[in-house]
Amino acid sequence: MALAPAVLGLEFAARAARDEHIRAALTAMRRAQREATAPSIAEVTERTGVSPTIGRRKSADHPR
């Protein structure tokens, strides 16, 4: 049975909380992913005028 990506992410997070080596590896991977995707996200934002809503706080004028 395959695990859903969210479940797998939680498993990695739980292991990283307990294991310094896993935490260091996952931190490096997340940084590399952010660095690799940042230019693409910036380009799409510039072309479309739309930016990602993930991680933004909910506000009265921008309900989710």
C-alpha positions as CSV (number, residue, x, y, z in Angstrom):
1,M,0.0,0.0,0.0
2,A,1.4,3.4,-1.0
3,L,1.4,6.2,1.5
4,A,-0.1,9.6,0.6
5,P,2.4,12.4,0.3
6,A,1.0,14.2,3.3
7,V,1.4,11.0,5.4
8,L,4.9,10.5,4.2
9,G,5.8,14.1,5.0
10,L,4.5,13.7,8.5
11,E,6.6,10.5,8.9
12,F,9.7,12.4,7.8
13,A,8.9,15.3,10.2
14,A,8.4,12.9,13.1
15,R,11.8,11.2,12.3
16,A,13.5,14.6,12.0
17,A,12.2,15.6,15.4
18,R,14.0,12.6,16.9
19,D,17.1,12.3,14.7
20,E,19.7,15.0,14.2
21,H,21.2,13.5,11.1
22,I,17.8,13.2,9.4
23,R,16.9,16.7,10.5
24,A,20.1,18.1,8.9
25,A,19.5,16.2,5.6
26,L,15.9,17.3,5.4
27,T,16.8,20.9,6.1
28,A,19.4,20.8,3.3
29,M,16.8,19.3,0.9
30,R,14.1,21.9,1.8
31,R,16.6,24.7,1.2
32,A,17.7,23.3,-2.1
33,Q,14.0,22.9,-3.2
34,R,13.2,26.5,-2.2
35,E,16.3,27.8,-4.1
36,A,15.4,25.7,-7.2
37,T,11.7,26.8,-7.3
38,A,12.1,30.5,-6.3
39,P,13.0,31.7,-9.8
40,S,10.1,29.9,-11.4
41,I,7.6,31.2,-8.8
42,A,9.0,34.7,-9.3
43,E,8.6,34.4,-13.1
44,V,5.0,33.2,-12.9
45,T,4.2,35.9,-10.4
46,E,5.6,38.5,-12.7
47,R,3.8,37.2,-15.8
48,T,0.4,36.7,-14.2
49,G,0.3,39.1,-11.3
50,V,-0.8,36.3,-9.1
51,S,1.3,35.0,-6.2
52,P,1.0,31.8,-4.1
53,T,-1.3,32.0,-1.1
54,I,0.4,29.2,0.8
55,G,1.9,30.5,4.0
56,R,0.0,33.7,4.0
57,R,-2.0,34.8,7.0
58,K,-5.8,35.0,6.7
59,S,-7.0,38.6,6.6
60,A,-10.4,40.2,6.5
61,D,-10.0,41.5,2.9
62,H,-8.5,38.2,1.7
63,P,-10.6,35.3,3.0
64,R,-9.7,31.7,2.1
